[in-house]
């Protein structure tokens, strides 16, 4: 019996850690062959290339797709998607996968979905059915309609995908694969590595032994003109509190130039003796760092997902995660320095939050691989309702 060839397309830095356990499970499955494709911003060093981590973890890369058009604006995002369709179509034609897997909701994933669909290759989507209230939601629901199989992360997401007209037979609540890693990290005591020594970065090197914060704040594509103003409010708050802080660079989205410029300009005018900046970090190390922190500040989905499982307090800023299912660990604030300062002081005073399994319990990778080996390959579908 020939192995079923599964092409997984990774288009952004966070997507790799989000599906790492799926990749491992596919690679280890006796009936599956992994075809790993790395594309778009996952290849860009200035946003923290994922390539070195992927190769270090023992995965063979079947193809690389360089398709990001510089600019970090809406036009560049649209053109990047177009280039992605052209390039991925060629890759799929060469690899001839039996099934393509796409992840989440970034604009580059649209290229994967369109290419596979027009080439009559069955498409599986991980993390569909969620709501956030920005451009990602349009992309996410569009990919749902293009996809044949749906591996969702929560019960509400499953219900939403079915309401969109998808066949319940092919909608599976597997939980989020990133929780698989979080479940292992939860067993580790303490910060077991030196982030400065292992990952370099730039800025001050504050003592972390008495507590620290982590910041990860991305631009919001529907508010990209205000990205510099948004990041400055967070910078003012962190600078005022003087708490040791580890700050991670933003994703390559429309508005990323404003976010990056805001950070660089603020650093030139202020000493920021309590802040160190990183581009990227291995997924498990990043979660260890979060698990031992006093809280995460920003608007990353890791605060909504993995931090809920780990019980890490999160100050979620702005609209990027609007309406997404939350655990009790999240405090929502606006782009306002005083609100951010007050929220940070509150979560530090309250300490760890209760664990939530709203996004799964740690078996998603193996469950998804098993389903990929068993599902009936379908090339066309009709709306059920």
C-alpha positions as CSV (number, residue, x, y, z in Angstrom):
1,X,0.0,0.0,0.0
2,X,1.4,3.4,-1.0
3,X,1.7,6.0,1.7
4,X,-0.7,9.0,1.5
5,X,1.3,12.1,0.7
6,X,0.4,15.0,3.0
7,X,1.7,18.4,2.0
8,X,1.8,20.9,4.9
9,X,2.4,24.5,4.1
10,X,3.9,26.7,6.8
11,X,3.7,30.4,5.8
12,X,4.6,32.3,9.1
13,X,6.8,32.0,12.1
14,X,4.0,31.2,14.6
15,X,2.4,28.6,12.3
16,X,5.3,26.2,12.7
17,X,5.1,25.9,16.5
18,X,1.3,25.7,16.2
19,X,1.5,22.5,14.1
20,X,4.8,21.0,15.1
21,X,3.2,18.1,16.8
22,X,1.0,17.5,13.7
23,X,4.2,17.3,11.5
24,X,5.8,14.9,14.0
25,X,2.7,12.7,14.0
26,X,2.5,12.6,10.2
27,X,6.2,11.8,9.9
28,X,5.8,9.0,12.4
29,X,2.6,7.5,10.9
30,X,3.1,4.3,9.0
31,X,0.5,5.2,6.3
32,X,1.6,8.9,5.7
33,X,4.4,10.7,4.0
34,X,5.1,14.3,5.0
35,X,5.8,16.9,2.3
36,X,6.8,20.0,4.2
37,X,6.6,23.3,2.3
38,X,8.0,26.5,3.9
39,X,6.8,29.8,2.4
40,X,6.3,33.5,2.8
41,X,7.4,35.2,6.0
42,X,8.5,31.9,7.6
43,X,11.6,32.3,5.4
44,X,12.3,36.0,6.3
45,X,15.2,36.4,8.8
46,X,14.2,39.8,10.0
47,X,10.9,38.4,11.3
48,X,12.7,35.4,12.8
49,X,13.1,32.7,10.2
50,X,11.6,29.4,11.2
51,X,13.9,27.4,9.0
52,X,16.7,26.7,11.5
53,X,14.3,25.5,14.1
54,X,12.5,23.3,11.6
55,X,15.7,21.6,10.4
56,X,17.0,21.3,14.0
57,X,13.8,19.4,14.9
58,X,14.6,16.8,12.2
59,X,12.2,17.7,9.5
60,X,13.1,17.6,5.8
61,X,11.9,20.5,3.8
62,X,10.4,19.5,0.4
63,X,10.2,23.0,-1.0
64,X,10.7,26.7,-0.2
65,X,8.5,29.4,-1.7
66,X,9.9,33.0,-1.6
67,X,6.8,35.1,-2.3
68,X,6.7,38.0,0.2
69,X,6.5,41.4,-1.5
70,X,8.1,44.0,0.7
71,X,6.0,46.9,1.9
72,X,4.0,45.7,4.9
73,X,0.9,47.4,3.5
74,X,-2.4,46.2,2.2
75,X,-1.3,46.2,-1.5
76,X,1.8,44.2,-0.7
77,X,-0.3,41.6,1.2
78,X,-2.6,41.2,-1.8
79,X,0.3,40.8,-4.2
80,X,2.1,38.4,-1.9
81,X,-1.0,36.2,-1.9
82,X,-1.1,36.4,-5.8
83,X,2.6,35.4,-6.0
84,X,2.0,32.6,-3.5
85,X,-0.7,31.1,-5.8
86,X,1.6,31.1,-8.7
87,X,4.5,29.5,-6.8
88,X,2.6,27.0,-4.7
89,X,0.8,25.8,-7.8
90,X,4.1,24.8,-9.3
91,X,5.2,23.2,-6.1
92,X,2.0,21.1,-5.8
93,X,2.4,20.1,-9.5
94,X,5.9,18.8,-8.7
95,X,5.1,17.1,-5.4
96,X,1.7,15.7,-6.4
97,X,0.4,15.5,-2.8
98,X,-2.7,13.4,-2.0
99,X,-3.9,16.1,0.4
100,X,-2.8,19.6,1.4
101,X,-2.9,21.0,4.9
102,X,-3.1,24.8,5.6
103,X,-3.0,26.5,9.0
104,X,-5.0,29.3,10.6
105,X,-5.8,32.6,9.0
106,X,-2.9,34.7,7.8
107,X,-3.3,36.2,4.3
108,X,-0.6,33.9,2.9
109,X,-2.7,30.8,3.7
110,X,-5.3,32.0,1.2
111,X,-2.7,31.2,-1.6
112,X,-2.4,27.6,-0.3
113,X,-6.2,27.2,-0.3
114,X,-6.8,28.6,-3.7
115,X,-3.9,26.7,-5.4
116,X,-5.0,23.3,-3.9
117,X,-8.7,23.9,-4.7
118,X,-8.2,24.8,-8.3
119,X,-5.8,21.8,-8.7
120,X,-8.5,19.4,-7.3
121,X,-6.3,18.5,-4.4
122,X,-8.3,17.7,-1.2
123,X,-7.6,20.5,1.4
124,X,-7.6,20.3,5.2
125,X,-7.8,23.4,7.3
126,X,-6.5,23.6,10.9
127,X,-8.1,26.2,13.3
128,X,-11.1,27.3,11.2
129,X,-14.4,28.5,12.6
130,X,-13.0,31.1,15.0
131,X,-13.9,34.8,15.1
132,X,-11.7,37.8,15.7
133,X,-13.3,40.8,14.0
134,X,-10.5,41.8,11.6
135,X,-9.3,40.8,8.1
136,X,-8.1,37.4,9.4
137,X,-11.8,36.5,9.9
138,X,-12.6,37.0,6.2
139,X,-9.6,34.9,5.2
140,X,-10.4,32.2,7.8
141,X,-14.0,31.7,6.7
142,X,-13.0,31.8,3.0
143,X,-10.5,29.0,3.6
144,X,-13.2,27.1,5.4
145,X,-15.4,27.2,2.3
146,X,-12.5,26.1,0.1
147,X,-11.5,23.2,2.5
148,X,-12.8,19.7,2.5
149,X,-11.7,18.7,6.1
150,X,-11.8,20.9,9.2
151,X,-9.7,20.3,12.3
152,X,-11.0,22.9,14.7
153,X,-9.7,23.9,18.1
154,X,-13.0,24.3,20.1
155,X,-16.6,23.3,20.3
156,X,-17.8,26.8,19.3
157,X,-15.6,26.7,16.3
158,X,-17.0,23.3,15.3
159,X,-20.6,24.6,15.5
160,X,-19.6,27.7,13.5
161,X,-18.0,25.7,10.7
162,X,-21.1,23.5,10.4
163,X,-23.3,26.6,10.4
164,X,-21.3,27.8,7.4
165,X,-22.7,24.8,5.5
166,X,-19.8,22.3,5.9
167,X,-20.5,18.6,6.2
168,X,-20.5,17.6,9.9
169,X,-18.9,14.3,8.9
170,X,-15.7,16.2,8.0
171,X,-15.6,18.7,10.9
172,X,-13.5,17.4,13.8
173,X,-12.8,19.1,17.2
174,X,-9.2,17.9,17.7
175,X,-8.2,20.8,19.9
176,X,-5.3,23.1,19.0
177,X,-2.0,21.3,18.3
178,X,-0.1,24.0,20.1
179,X,-1.7,22.8,23.3
180,X,0.2,19.5,22.8
181,X,3.5,21.4,23.4
182,X,2.0,23.4,26.3
183,X,0.9,20.2,28.0
184,X,4.6,19.1,28.0
185,X,5.9,22.5,29.0
186,X,3.5,22.5,32.0
187,X,5.5,19.6,33.5
188,X,8.8,21.6,33.4
189,X,9.7,23.5,36.6
190,X,11.4,26.9,36.3
191,X,13.1,28.7,33.4
192,X,15.6,26.1,32.4
193,X,17.7,28.1,29.9
194,X,19.3,31.6,29.6
195,X,17.3,33.4,26.9
196,X,20.0,36.0,26.4
197,X,22.8,33.4,25.9
198,X,20.7,31.1,23.8
199,X,18.9,33.6,21.5
200,X,20.9,36.8,21.6
201,X,18.6,39.6,20.7
202,X,19.3,43.3,21.5
203,X,18.9,45.7,24.4
204,X,19.4,45.6,28.1
205,X,19.7,42.3,29.9
206,X,17.6,42.8,33.1
207,X,17.7,40.3,35.9
208,X,14.8,37.9,35.5
209,X,15.0,36.1,38.8
210,X,12.5,38.3,40.6
211,X,9.9,38.2,37.8
212,X,9.5,39.5,34.3
213,X,6.9,40.3,31.6
214,X,6.7,39.2,28.0
215,X,5.4,41.5,25.2
216,X,4.2,40.3,21.8
217,X,2.1,42.9,19.9
218,X,1.3,42.8,16.2
219,X,-0.2,45.4,14.0
220,X,-4.0,45.1,13.2
221,X,-4.5,45.0,9.5
222,X,-7.8,46.9,9.6
223,X,-6.2,49.6,11.7
224,X,-2.7,49.5,10.2
225,X,-2.4,53.3,9.9
226,X,-2.5,53.5,13.7
227,X,0.1,50.8,14.3
228,X,2.8,53.1,15.5
229,X,0.5,54.9,17.9
230,X,-0.8,51.6,19.2
231,X,2.7,50.3,20.0
232,X,3.8,53.5,21.6
233,X,1.1,53.2,24.3
234,X,2.5,49.8,25.2
235,X,6.1,51.2,25.2
236,X,5.1,54.1,27.5
237,X,3.5,51.6,29.9
238,X,6.4,49.2,30.0
239,X,8.9,52.1,30.4
240,X,6.9,53.6,33.3
241,X,6.7,50.3,35.2
242,X,10.4,49.4,34.9
243,X,9.7,45.7,35.2
244,X,12.1,43.4,33.4
245,X,10.5,42.7,30.0
246,X,11.3,40.4,27.1
247,X,9.8,41.9,23.9
248,X,9.2,39.9,20.7
249,X,9.3,41.4,17.2
250,X,5.9,41.6,15.3
251,X,4.6,39.5,12.4
252,X,5.0,40.7,8.8
253,X,1.6,42.3,8.4
254,X,0.2,45.5,7.0
255,X,1.3,48.0,9.6
256,X,4.5,46.2,10.6
257,X,6.6,49.1,9.5
258,X,4.7,51.4,11.8
259,X,5.1,49.0,14.7
260,X,8.8,48.5,14.0
261,X,9.5,52.2,13.5
262,X,7.7,53.0,16.7
263,X,9.8,50.6,18.7
264,X,13.1,51.8,17.1
265,X,12.2,55.5,17.6
266,X,11.2,54.9,21.2
267,X,14.5,53.1,21.9
268,X,16.5,56.0,20.5
269,X,14.8,58.5,22.8
270,X,14.5,56.3,25.9
271,X,17.1,54.0,27.6
272,X,14.6,51.1,28.2
273,X,17.0,49.6,30.7
274,X,14.4,47.0,31.6
275,X,13.7,45.7,28.1
276,X,15.4,43.1,25.8
277,X,14.2,42.4,22.3
278,X,14.0,39.0,20.4
279,X,13.1,38.1,16.8
280,X,12.2,34.5,17.4
281,X,12.5,31.5,19.7
282,X,11.8,27.8,19.6
283,X,8.1,27.1,20.3
284,X,8.8,25.1,23.5
285,X,11.3,27.6,24.8
286,X,8.9,30.4,24.2
287,X,6.2,28.6,26.2
288,X,8.6,27.9,29.0
289,X,9.4,31.6,29.0
290,X,5.7,32.5,29.2
291,X,5.0,29.9,31.8
292,X,7.5,31.4,34.2
293,X,6.6,35.0,33.5
294,X,4.3,37.3,35.4
295,X,2.2,37.8,32.3
296,X,2.0,38.4,28.5
297,X,1.1,41.8,27.1
298,X,0.0,42.4,23.6
299,X,-2.4,40.8,21.1
300,X,-1.0,37.5,20.1
301,X,-3.2,34.4,19.9
302,X,-0.7,32.6,22.1
303,X,-2.3,34.5,25.0
304,X,-5.7,33.2,24.1
305,X,-4.6,29.6,23.5
306,X,-1.5,28.3,25.2
307,X,-1.6,30.8,28.0
308,X,-5.1,29.7,28.8
309,X,-3.9,26.1,29.3
310,X,-0.8,27.2,31.2
311,X,-2.7,29.7,33.4
312,X,-0.5,32.6,32.4
313,X,-2.1,36.0,32.9
314,X,-2.7,37.9,29.7
315,X,-3.3,41.6,29.1
316,X,-4.9,41.6,25.6
317,X,-4.7,45.0,23.9
318,X,-7.1,46.2,21.3
319,X,-9.3,44.5,18.7
320,X,-7.1,41.8,17.2
321,X,-8.5,38.9,19.2
322,X,-12.1,40.2,19.4
323,X,-14.7,37.5,20.1
324,X,-12.2,34.7,20.3
325,X,-13.0,32.1,23.0
326,X,-11.2,33.0,26.2
327,X,-10.2,31.4,29.4
328,X,-10.2,33.3,32.8
329,X,-6.6,34.4,32.2
330,X,-7.4,37.3,29.8
331,X,-7.9,40.9,30.7
332,X,-8.9,43.1,27.8
333,X,-7.8,46.7,27.5
334,X,-7.7,49.5,24.9
335,X,-4.6,51.1,23.4
336,X,-4.1,53.3,26.4
337,X,-1.0,53.6,28.6
338,X,-2.8,54.0,31.9
339,X,-5.2,51.1,31.2
340,X,-2.2,48.9,30.4
341,X,-0.3,49.9,33.5
342,X,-3.3,49.3,35.7
343,X,-3.9,45.9,34.2
344,X,-0.3,44.8,34.6
345,X,-0.3,45.8,38.2
346,X,-3.5,43.9,38.8
347,X,-2.3,40.6,37.2
348,X,1.0,40.7,39.0
349,X,-0.8,41.2,42.2
350,X,-3.2,38.3,41.5
351,X,-0.6,35.8,40.2
352,X,-1.3,32.7,38.1
353,X,-4.7,32.0,36.6
354,X,-6.7,28.8,36.6
355,X,-5.9,26.3,33.8
356,X,-8.4,26.1,30.9
357,X,-8.8,23.3,28.4
358,X,-11.1,25.3,26.1
359,X,-8.6,24.7,23.2
360,X,-7.9,21.0,24.0
361,X,-5.9,18.8,26.3
362,X,-2.8,17.9,24.4
363,X,-3.5,15.1,21.8
364,X,-4.3,17.2,18.7
365,X,-1.2,16.2,16.7
366,X,-1.8,12.5,16.8
367,X,-5.5,12.8,16.3
368,X,-5.1,15.0,13.2
369,X,-2.5,12.6,11.7
370,X,-4.8,9.6,12.3
371,X,-7.7,11.4,10.7
372,X,-5.6,12.4,7.7
373,X,-4.8,8.7,7.1
374,X,-8.4,7.6,7.2
375,X,-10.6,10.3,5.7
376,X,-12.1,9.6,2.3
377,X,-10.4,11.7,-0.3
378,X,-13.0,14.1,-1.8
379,X,-12.4,16.6,-4.6
380,X,-15.8,18.3,-4.8
381,X,-18.4,19.2,-2.2
382,X,-21.8,20.8,-2.0
383,X,-23.3,23.0,0.7
384,X,-25.2,20.8,3.2
385,X,-27.9,23.3,4.3
